[in-house]
Amino acid sequence: MKITPTGGALGADISGLDIRETLAPATQARLRKAFHEHSLLRLRGQQLTRDDLVRFSTSFGEPVVHPTNHRDRDPQNPLITIISNIEEDGRALGALGNAELKFHADLVFLHPPGSVSILYCVECPSRGGDTYWSNAYRAYDTLDASVRERIAGLKVVYVHRNPAYNPPQPPAHPIVCTHPDTHRKMLFVSPSSAQGIVGLDESEGQSLLAQLLEHATQDSLVLRHQWQAGDLMIWDNRCTLHRRDAFDNSARRLMWRTQLLGPLSL
């Protein structure tokens, strides 16, 4: 197995690894170390079955059935969520369609939120639908000292727009988190589902959230990925944000996703 940093804001390419086979414990440990060091791993040219994807996902923990999306669970394996714009017999095959998706962290409205997200490209258009990840460690490290002081101890309340997805008590996640595995501080701000900052009035809270998001997603902190069939991306949902470009809805896009949940901060 070879680990090659992308040279961008985050991420590393993994090559020389056949993930269709059960990985040896030492290989899994090395993979997890690279994951925690780079926050985003990319494996290209994969040819995976559903079982391969789920088995590989256990290298990072226990994948869960998507806790809110029932409709788009794969009928052959419910641990996989289908992400697609393809329609069959007038019904969408999967979630999210072809529209642009703004920067966000997955399942931020839950306790705990998403921890590891894994996305495998079965089919994709020749252009469009690029995905971008931002580095939340660097986002925190590059904040002005005055901003760090201002946000220390502040929390954001998250509520999904679909009431059926929300737990009885909405989570209030810290803006500044200490990653439970790396023990590094990171800026955790996901605009999706953010209702406001505890202790601040709505106007002040929304203004601060917008300021932090602009900082966290500046070009110098972002990596762009142009998809090819066979790409597998694994990212740490706690120390990254991600977004997607729109693409032509006449072009087919089919992805399989697995998801882990876990603690956000020490």
N, C-alpha and C positions, 0 to 999 in steps of 0.2 A: 504494500500500500504506500502510495506517495501522496504527501500533503503539500500543496503549492498555494501559498497566499495569492489572492487575486491581484494584489497591488492597489486595490481600491480602498474605500472607506471601511470595509469589513469583508469577511468571507474567505474561504479557501476552497480550492478544487481538490477533489479526492479522485485518484486514478489507481489502476492496478488492483482493484478490489472487486471480486465476484460476489455480489450481495444476493444472488439467487441461492447461495448455500448458507447454512447456519454458520455464523461467524464465531471463531474461537474467542474465549473470554479476553485474552490479551489484545486481540484485534478490536473487540468492542470497547475495551478500556482506552485504547489509543484513539479510537474514533471519538469517544466522548470527550477526551482531553482536547482534541482538535476543535470539537464543537464549542466547548467552553472558552477556548482561546480566541476563536474567530467568529462565533455567534451565528454563522451561516455557512453551510457546507453545500457544495455543488458536485453532483456526480452526473456525467453525461454518457450518452450512448447505452443506457440501460434497456433491458428487455425483460420486464417483470410481469409476473402474474399477480393477481390479487393476493394470493397466499404469500408470495415472495415479499410484497410490500408490507404486509402485516407482520410477518416474521422479522423483517429487517427493522421495523419500527420498535420492536421490543428491545433493541440494542440501547434505546434511550429511556426505557420505562415501559409502563403498561398503557398501550393505546386504549381509548375509551370510545364507545358509541357516541356519536355527536350528541351532546346533552340537550340541544334545542331543536336541531333540524331533523325532523322525522321523515319528511317527504323525500329528501335526496339521499337517504342512505342506500348504499348499493344492495340490491336484492340478493346478490350472491354472497356478500360478506358485509354485515351491518357496521363493522368497524371502519369501513371506507365510506366517505362522503363523496358523491359525484359532483364535480364542478364543471358545468358545460352550458353552452348555448344551443346545443343540438335539440331538435324536437322530433319526436316519433309519435305518429298518430295524433298530432295536434297537442301533445303534452311535452313540456320541457323535461329533458332527460336528467338535468341536474340543476345546481344552484348558480346564481349570480349572473347568468346571461352574458351579454357582450359589453355592458356599459363600463365606463370608468369607475374605479373604486378609489376613494380617497385614502390617505394615510390612516392606518388604524392598527390596533393590536387585537388579536382574535379573542373572543369570549371575555372581554374585559368587564362585562356586566355580571360575571359570576364570581363566587368564592369557592375555590380559587379560580383564577382565570386560566387561559391556555398557557401551557409552558413550552412544549415542543410541537411545532407544526411541520408536517412532511407532505410535500406535494409532488406528484409524479405526472409527467406529461405523456399521455397516450397519443394525442393528436392535437395539432395546433396550426393556426394560419401561418403563412410565410412572413407576414408582417403584422404589427399591432399586437396588443395584449401583453406588452412588456411589463415586467414586475420590478419594483424598486424597493430596496430595503435601506433603512437608516440606522445609524449606530448610536444607541442611547447612552453608551458609556462615554463616547467622545462628546455627545451632546452635553452631558453633565460636566465633563472635564473642561469644556470650553466656555461655560457660562461665566459671566462677570461675577466677581465675588459678592457684589451687592445683591444680585439676583439669587445666588445660592443662599444668602442669608435670608432673603425674603421668603423663599419657598420651603425652607427647612421646617419640617413638621406639618406642612399643609397636606390635605387630602382632597381627592376628587370623588364625588359621588357619580356612579355610572348606572344608567337605567336604559334598557333596550326599548325601542319604540313599540315593539310587540309585547304587550303585557304578559302574554303566556310564557315568554322566555325568562322572565325575571324571578329571582328567588323572593321569598317573603320579605326579607330585609335587604335593600340594595347595598352593594359593597361600597366602601369608601377607601380607595387605594391611595397610598402615599405617592406624592409627586416625586420625591427622592427615595429610591429604594436601594437596599443593599442586596445584591443577588445572592440567593441562598447557596449557590455552588461556588461561584468565583469570589464572593465577598467584596466585589467591586461596586461602587456607587454608580447609579444610572438614573437618567431622567425618564420617568414613566408618565407620559401624557398621551392618551388616545382620544381624539376628538369625537369619534363615534360613541354615542351613548353618554357622553359627558354632560352631566346636568349642572354642575357648578362646583365651586370650591367651598368646602366647609369653613364657615366663619367669615366669608366675604360676601358682599352683596352681589347680585347677579351681574351687573355691569362690570364691576371690578374683576370678578371671577372670570368672566368670559374674555375680557381684555387680556388678562394674564395668561389664560390658556392659549389664546391666539398668538401671543408673543412667544411662548415656550414652543409651540408647534412650529412656528416659522423658524426658530433657531434650530430645532431638532431635525428639520428636514431640508436644511440648506444643502446645496449641491455638494459641498465638500464632505458631507457626512453620509452621502447616499451612493449606493451601488445599483446600477441598472443591469437587469438580466433579460436577454432576448431568447425566447424559448425555442427549443428544438424538440421534436419527438424523442423520447427516451431520457429527457432531463429529469433529475430528481433533486429537489431542493429541500434542505432541512434547516429550519431556523429556530432560534430561541425567541419566543414570542414576548418574553419579558424585557429583553434588552435590545429589541428592534421594533420599528414600525414598518409597515409595508403598504404599497399601493399598486394599482394596476391601470395601465392604459386601456382605453376602449379599443375595440377592433370591429371589423366589418362583420355584421351578423350573418352574411351569406357564407362566411368561412367557418369551418367546423373547428371547435376547440373542446377537448375532452381531457379532464384531469381527474386523478384519484387522490384523495387526501386522507391522511390519518392524523389523529389529534391526541395529545396528552394534556393533562391538567396538572398543576402543581403550585407550590407556594411562590408568591411574588417577591417576597423580601424576608430577610432574617428578622 
